[in-house]
Amino acid sequence: TATIIRLLQLAIMNMLPIPALDGGRLMFVILEAVRGGKKISPEREGLVHLTGMLLLLSLMAFISFFDVQRLFSGGSILQ
């Protein structure tokens, strides 16, 4: 059951409306539907996804830095 719960958590996180995730693409599809089918330019959508990906990668680097720092100082990563 723990595996199923983790898969459900991953699915929910992936569907959040964050650019660069599937939920980000879904957000653009819904936005286009609300706008009456008027398409958003691929360049603009690509820029939004690139910005979201850069933010996610920055967050991962930030968290990893502090995890490694805590590991070298003798602490646990699981705090």
HELIX and SHEET records of a PDB file:
HELIX    1   1 ALA A    2  ASN A   14  1                                  13    
HELIX    2   2 ASP A   22  VAL A   34  1                                  13    
HELIX    3   3 PRO A   42  PHE A   72  1                                  31    
END                                                                             
